Amino acid sequence: MKVAALIPAAGSGTRLGLGPKAFVEVAGRSLLARSVAALAPHVNEVLVALPEDHALPPGVPARAISGGATRQATVHALLGATDAEVVLIHDAARPFVPAAVIHALRGAADTQGAATAALPVADTLVQAGEGAQHWGQLVPREGLWAVQTPQAFRRELILRAHEAARRSGESATDDAGLVARLGHPVALIPGDARLFKVTTPGDLQLALALAPVWDA
Ligand code: C5P
């Protein structure tokens, strides 16, 4: 069974403010290089989608295409660029990917068609009061999971989900959400705190602190 890792890396990184986020370096290696290195040993091919004016840095074992205007458009382009039966979709912005999570996702995609890494929510959740940063309504956290990537799918299923979303004009912040919209079950596979997404300068500090331990 052919498995591909698809890495959307075409975002502009506005919230981090350091240029395209995938190219930001943590302890000498870019977020993109770290994500590719984590996934490559477990798949048959790695495909990366980059901003229009960027090339794949040397030494990154992947094939590159241009991304789209949104993450969803970028993933749709990646899906069209592989013939793999199973795809692992992973945000370049999550550079620390434990092998055990990759294995569990591959297995679940094979047997169930769709699976995502996710973690049960540990914090108290509150809906802010309208128009203000004030406590509004408590949201019970029981049964709530925070969704991460990688997400793994039979390619035929995730392609069908993307095409349905394009037809209806719907969007989602991740790919598993599009599959769920088709009415297809999505397995929740326990992820890992180290799979956090580097979005803000504070996240970058966390990544810098974790990198020496991860690389050791
Ligand atoms: O902006 P955000 O952190 O949610 O982006 C998640 C991932 O999607 C990042 O790896 C980013 O590079 C990618 N992305 C993309 N194409 C876009 C927007 C985001 O590949 N147009």
Residues whose N, C-alpha, C, O or C-beta is under 5 A from the ligand:
A	BS01	C5P	P8 A9 A10 G11 A49 G67 G68 A69 T70 R71 T74 D91 A92 A93
